[in-house]
Amino acid sequence: MRNRSILAFAGCLLLGAIATTGTAQAAPAEEWASCITNGADGSSNVRWWGGITEEVSVSLNVNDLRADGNHVAVRLLTHDSNGDRHNWSWHHWYGGKDTGHYWDTTAQDSSQGIRDAGVQVARFEGDNLLDSCTSWGN
């Protein structure tokens, strides 16, 4: 009798787990990218918690490597489900050589989704882009 109770309890746990699995969100996915250009380095880390059309968590980082009077910037790059590239807004840093900054933000393409992500790091003189690098996630 005791063995039947244990088996029945185990069976209920298994059925409960199976029943909730279908409605649970997908396992988190993550893409990391980084690159170095002439005077700047930076990275992006993008985390998916649901489907490709849902909001994603984004961390961006940029560092200024040169004392040249210019500033550095970083931005997120994505491809949608059609393969089209989206260049997101630049995040500028004016702190000078051997300083950097980190941003936590989000991104969402509710119509075509975000299929993969990357980063673009650049050095600017005023509004003029001097040089940049691009890297796509893992």
C-alpha atoms as an extended CHARMM CRD file, in Angstrom:
* protein
*
       138  EXT
         1         1  MET       CA              0.0000000000        0.0000000000        0.0000000000  PROA      1               0.0000000000
         2         2  ARG       CA              2.8070000000        2.3740000000        0.8730000000  PROA      2               0.0000000000
         3         3  ASN       CA              4.5690000000        1.7720000000       -2.4780000000  PROA      3               0.0000000000
         4         4  ARG       CA              1.3510000000        2.5690000000       -4.3590000000  PROA      4               0.0000000000
         5         5  SER       CA              1.0150000000        5.8690000000       -2.4830000000  PROA      5               0.0000000000
         6         6  ILE       CA              4.5740000000        6.8320000000       -3.3090000000  PROA      6               0.0000000000
         7         7  LEU       CA              4.0720000000        5.8940000000       -6.9800000000  PROA      7               0.0000000000
         8         8  ALA       CA              0.7960000000        7.8260000000       -7.1240000000  PROA      8               0.0000000000
         9         9  PHE       CA              2.4450000000       10.8900000000       -5.5760000000  PROA      9               0.0000000000
        10        10  ALA       CA              5.3880000000       10.6680000000       -8.0020000000  PROA      10              0.0000000000
        11        11  GLY       CA              2.9630000000       10.3020000000      -10.9020000000  PROA      11              0.0000000000
        12        12  CYS       CA              1.0710000000       13.4380000000       -9.8180000000  PROA      12              0.0000000000
        13        13  LEU       CA              4.3400000000       15.3850000000       -9.6340000000  PROA      13              0.0000000000
        14        14  LEU       CA              5.2990000000       14.2200000000      -13.1190000000  PROA      14              0.0000000000
        15        15  LEU       CA              1.8960000000       15.1030000000      -14.5820000000  PROA      15              0.0000000000
        16        16  GLY       CA              2.0440000000       18.5130000000      -12.9040000000  PROA      16              0.0000000000
        17        17  ALA       CA              5.4640000000       19.1620000000      -14.3730000000  PROA      17              0.0000000000
        18        18  ILE       CA              4.3150000000       18.1130000000      -17.8450000000  PROA      18              0.0000000000
        19        19  ALA       CA              1.1620000000       20.2320000000      -17.6120000000  PROA      19              0.0000000000
        20        20  THR       CA              3.0600000000       23.3950000000      -16.6980000000  PROA      20              0.0000000000
        21        21  THR       CA              5.8920000000       22.9000000000      -19.1770000000  PROA      21              0.0000000000
        22        22  GLY       CA              3.7220000000       23.7990000000      -22.1720000000  PROA      22              0.0000000000
        23        23  THR       CA              2.8500000000       27.2240000000      -20.7690000000  PROA      23              0.0000000000
        24        24  ALA       CA              6.2540000000       28.1400000000      -19.3670000000  PROA      24              0.0000000000
        25        25  GLN       CA              8.4630000000       30.6740000000      -21.0990000000  PROA      25              0.0000000000
        26        26  ALA       CA             11.3580000000       29.5080000000      -23.1880000000  PROA      26              0.0000000000
        27        27  ALA       CA             14.7010000000       29.1180000000      -21.4840000000  PROA      27              0.0000000000
        28        28  PRO       CA             16.7230000000       32.3350000000      -21.4940000000  PROA      28              0.0000000000
        29        29  ALA       CA             19.1380000000       32.8120000000      -24.3790000000  PROA      29              0.0000000000
        30        30  GLU       CA             22.1430000000       35.1140000000      -24.3770000000  PROA      30              0.0000000000
        31        31  GLU       CA             24.4570000000       36.6560000000      -26.9930000000  PROA      31              0.0000000000
        32        32  TRP       CA             27.6680000000       38.4780000000      -26.1690000000  PROA      32              0.0000000000
        33        33  ALA       CA             29.7930000000       40.4910000000      -28.6050000000  PROA      33              0.0000000000
        34        34  SER       CA             32.8180000000       42.7660000000      -28.2700000000  PROA      34              0.0000000000
        35        35  CYS       CA             35.3250000000       44.6030000000      -30.4610000000  PROA      35              0.0000000000
        36        36  ILE       CA             38.2210000000       47.0360000000      -30.3370000000  PROA      36              0.0000000000
        37        37  THR       CA             38.7590000000       49.9490000000      -32.7040000000  PROA      37              0.0000000000
        38        38  ASN       CA             41.4040000000       52.6600000000      -32.8730000000  PROA      38              0.0000000000
        39        39  GLY       CA             40.9910000000       54.2250000000      -29.4160000000  PROA      39              0.0000000000
        40        40  ALA       CA             37.8800000000       52.4800000000      -28.0930000000  PROA      40              0.0000000000
        41        41  ASP       CA             36.6300000000       49.0930000000      -27.0140000000  PROA      41              0.0000000000
        42        42  GLY       CA             33.1860000000       47.9430000000      -26.0500000000  PROA      42              0.0000000000
        43        43  SER       CA             30.7270000000       45.1080000000      -25.7340000000  PROA      43              0.0000000000
        44        44  SER       CA             27.0790000000       44.1280000000      -25.7260000000  PROA      44              0.0000000000
        45        45  ASN       CA             25.2260000000       41.4220000000      -23.8700000000  PROA      45              0.0000000000
        46        46  VAL       CA             21.6510000000       40.6350000000      -24.9560000000  PROA      46              0.0000000000
        47        47  ARG       CA             19.3310000000       38.3100000000      -23.0250000000  PROA      47              0.0000000000
        48        48  TRP       CA             16.0940000000       36.8360000000      -24.3990000000  PROA      48              0.0000000000
        49        49  TRP       CA             13.5420000000       35.6890000000      -21.8180000000  PROA      49              0.0000000000
        50        50  GLY       CA             10.7050000000       34.8810000000      -24.2150000000  PROA      50              0.0000000000
        51        51  GLY       CA              9.9900000000       34.8250000000      -27.9290000000  PROA      51              0.0000000000
        52        52  ILE       CA             11.8700000000       36.9040000000      -30.5100000000  PROA      52              0.0000000000
        53        53  THR       CA              9.1570000000       39.6100000000      -30.6320000000  PROA      53              0.0000000000
        54        54  GLU       CA              9.2830000000       40.2030000000      -26.8640000000  PROA      54              0.0000000000
        55        55  GLU       CA             11.4600000000       42.7780000000      -25.1130000000  PROA      55              0.0000000000
        56        56  VAL       CA             15.1080000000       41.7770000000      -24.5810000000  PROA      56              0.0000000000
        57        57  SER       CA             17.5290000000       42.9630000000      -21.8820000000  PROA      57              0.0000000000
        58        58  VAL       CA             20.5890000000       44.7600000000      -23.2150000000  PROA      58              0.0000000000
        59        59  SER       CA             23.8530000000       45.7160000000      -21.5070000000  PROA      59              0.0000000000
        60        60  LEU       CA             26.2850000000       47.9670000000      -23.3730000000  PROA      60              0.0000000000
        61        61  ASN       CA             29.7920000000       48.9770000000      -22.3720000000  PROA      61              0.0000000000
        62        62  VAL       CA             32.3680000000       51.3370000000      -23.9120000000  PROA      62              0.0000000000
        63        63  ASN       CA             35.8730000000       52.4220000000      -22.8750000000  PROA      63              0.0000000000
        64        64  ASP       CA             38.0020000000       55.3150000000      -24.1100000000  PROA      64              0.0000000000
        65        65  LEU       CA             41.5760000000       54.1440000000      -24.7310000000  PROA      65              0.0000000000
        66        66  ARG       CA             43.2370000000       57.3330000000      -26.0870000000  PROA      66              0.0000000000
        67        67  ALA       CA             43.9330000000       60.8620000000      -24.8740000000  PROA      67              0.0000000000
        68        68  ASP       CA             43.0410000000       62.4130000000      -28.2210000000  PROA      68              0.0000000000
        69        69  GLY       CA             40.2370000000       64.8480000000      -27.3620000000  PROA      69              0.0000000000
        70        70  ASN       CA             37.6250000000       62.6550000000      -29.0790000000  PROA      70              0.0000000000
        71        71  HSD       CA             34.8120000000       60.7370000000      -27.4410000000  PROA      71              0.0000000000
        72        72  VAL       CA             33.6340000000       57.1380000000      -27.7800000000  PROA      72              0.0000000000
        73        73  ALA       CA             30.2520000000       55.5170000000      -28.3290000000  PROA      73              0.0000000000
        74        74  VAL       CA             28.5650000000       52.1150000000      -28.4660000000  PROA      74              0.0000000000
        75        75  ARG       CA             25.3060000000       50.8620000000      -29.9600000000  PROA      75              0.0000000000
        76        76  LEU       CA             23.3110000000       47.6960000000      -30.3310000000  PROA      76              0.0000000000
        77        77  LEU       CA             22.9320000000       46.0530000000      -33.7430000000  PROA      77              0.0000000000
        78        78  THR       CA             20.2380000000       43.4660000000      -34.5000000000  PROA      78              0.0000000000
        79        79  HSD       CA             18.9050000000       41.3720000000      -37.3520000000  PROA      79              0.0000000000
        80        80  ASP       CA             15.1790000000       40.7000000000      -37.5430000000  PROA      80              0.0000000000
        81        81  SER       CA             13.4800000000       37.5070000000      -38.7160000000  PROA      81              0.0000000000
        82        82  ASN       CA             13.8500000000       38.6690000000      -42.3580000000  PROA      82              0.0000000000
        83        83  GLY       CA             17.5930000000       39.2010000000      -41.9210000000  PROA      83              0.0000000000
        84        84  ASP       CA             17.2790000000       43.0080000000      -42.0740000000  PROA      84              0.0000000000
        85        85  ARG       CA             19.7880000000       44.9250000000      -39.9320000000  PROA      85              0.0000000000
        86        86  HSD       CA             18.6820000000       47.4970000000      -37.3670000000  PROA      86              0.0000000000
        87        87  ASN       CA             21.1860000000       50.0440000000      -36.0340000000  PROA      87              0.0000000000
        88        88  TRP       CA             19.9850000000       51.2120000000      -32.6150000000  PROA      88              0.0000000000
        89        89  SER       CA             20.8220000000       54.5930000000      -31.0640000000  PROA      89              0.0000000000
        90        90  TRP       CA             24.3770000000       55.4870000000      -30.1160000000  PROA      90              0.0000000000
        91        91  HSD       CA             25.2960000000       55.7500000000      -26.4360000000  PROA      91              0.0000000000
        92        92  HSD       CA             28.0600000000       58.3670000000      -26.1790000000  PROA      92              0.0000000000
        93        93  TRP       CA             30.7300000000       58.6430000000      -23.4720000000  PROA      93              0.0000000000
        94        94  TYR       CA             32.7430000000       61.8330000000      -22.9330000000  PROA      94              0.0000000000
        95        95  GLY       CA             34.7860000000       60.8630000000      -19.8500000000  PROA      95              0.0000000000
        96        96  GLY       CA             38.2250000000       60.8070000000      -21.4940000000  PROA      96              0.0000000000
        97        97  LYS       CA             41.1270000000       58.3720000000      -21.6250000000  PROA      97              0.0000000000
        98        98  ASP       CA             41.0340000000       55.3370000000      -19.3240000000  PROA      98              0.0000000000
        99        99  THR       CA             37.3580000000       55.8390000000      -18.4780000000  PROA      99              0.0000000000
       100       100  GLY       CA             34.2740000000       54.0230000000      -19.6470000000  PROA      100             0.0000000000
       101       101  HSD       CA             30.5790000000       53.6500000000      -19.0820000000  PROA      101             0.0000000000
       102       102  TYR       CA             27.9910000000       50.8920000000      -18.8210000000  PROA      102             0.0000000000
       103       103  TRP       CA             24.3010000000       51.0870000000      -19.7860000000  PROA      103             0.0000000000
       104       104  ASP       CA             21.4560000000       48.6800000000      -19.0060000000  PROA      104             0.0000000000
       105       105  THR       CA             18.5560000000       49.0990000000      -21.3970000000  PROA      105             0.0000000000
       106       106  THR       CA             16.0310000000       47.0870000000      -23.4250000000  PROA      106             0.0000000000
       107       107  ALA       CA             15.1450000000       46.5860000000      -27.0880000000  PROA      107             0.0000000000
       108       108  GLN       CA             12.1060000000       45.2100000000      -28.8620000000  PROA      108             0.0000000000
       109       109  ASP       CA             10.9300000000       44.6330000000      -32.4170000000  PROA      109             0.0000000000
       110       110  SER       CA              7.3350000000       43.5530000000      -31.8800000000  PROA      110             0.0000000000
       111       111  SER       CA              6.6350000000       43.0550000000      -35.6010000000  PROA      111             0.0000000000
       112       112  GLN       CA              9.6700000000       41.2180000000      -37.0770000000  PROA      112             0.0000000000
       113       113  GLY       CA             11.4550000000       40.1920000000      -33.8700000000  PROA      113             0.0000000000
       114       114  ILE       CA             15.1210000000       40.1880000000      -32.9080000000  PROA      114             0.0000000000
       115       115  ARG       CA             16.8850000000       37.1280000000      -34.3000000000  PROA      115             0.0000000000
       116       116  ASP       CA             20.4640000000       37.9390000000      -33.3280000000  PROA      116             0.0000000000
       117       117  ALA       CA             22.4660000000       40.8060000000      -31.8770000000  PROA      117             0.0000000000
       118       118  GLY       CA             25.8430000000       42.4780000000      -32.0760000000  PROA      118             0.0000000000
       119       119  VAL       CA             27.6830000000       45.6320000000      -31.1520000000  PROA      119             0.0000000000
       120       120  GLN       CA             29.2700000000       48.6070000000      -32.9010000000  PROA      120             0.0000000000
       121       121  VAL       CA             31.9490000000       50.6080000000      -31.0730000000  PROA      121             0.0000000000
       122       122  ALA       CA             33.1960000000       53.9380000000      -32.4110000000  PROA      122             0.0000000000
       123       123  ARG       CA             35.3230000000       56.9920000000      -31.8210000000  PROA      123             0.0000000000
       124       124  PHE       CA             33.8140000000       60.3800000000      -32.6850000000  PROA      124             0.0000000000
       125       125  GLU       CA             35.1040000000       63.9090000000      -33.2010000000  PROA      125             0.0000000000
       126       126  GLY       CA             31.9970000000       65.9650000000      -32.5090000000  PROA      126             0.0000000000
       127       127  ASP       CA             29.2890000000       64.4030000000      -34.6850000000  PROA      127             0.0000000000
       128       128  ASN       CA             31.7860000000       62.8530000000      -37.1240000000  PROA      128             0.0000000000
       129       129  LEU       CA             32.4450000000       59.1430000000      -36.8300000000  PROA      129             0.0000000000
       130       130  LEU       CA             36.2140000000       58.6490000000      -37.1010000000  PROA      130             0.0000000000
       131       131  ASP       CA             36.4660000000       54.8560000000      -36.9340000000  PROA      131             0.0000000000
       132       132  SER       CA             34.4530000000       51.9210000000      -35.7020000000  PROA      132             0.0000000000
       133       133  CYS       CA             34.3390000000       48.1550000000      -35.3440000000  PROA      133             0.0000000000
       134       134  THR       CA             31.4480000000       45.7230000000      -35.4880000000  PROA      134             0.0000000000
       135       135  SER       CA             31.0210000000       42.3030000000      -33.9490000000  PROA      135             0.0000000000
       136       136  TRP       CA             28.0930000000       39.8800000000      -33.9170000000  PROA      136             0.0000000000
       137       137  GLY       CA             27.1380000000       37.6520000000      -30.9810000000  PROA      137             0.0000000000
       138       138  ASN       CA             28.5590000000       34.2570000000      -30.0980000000  PROA      138             0.0000000000
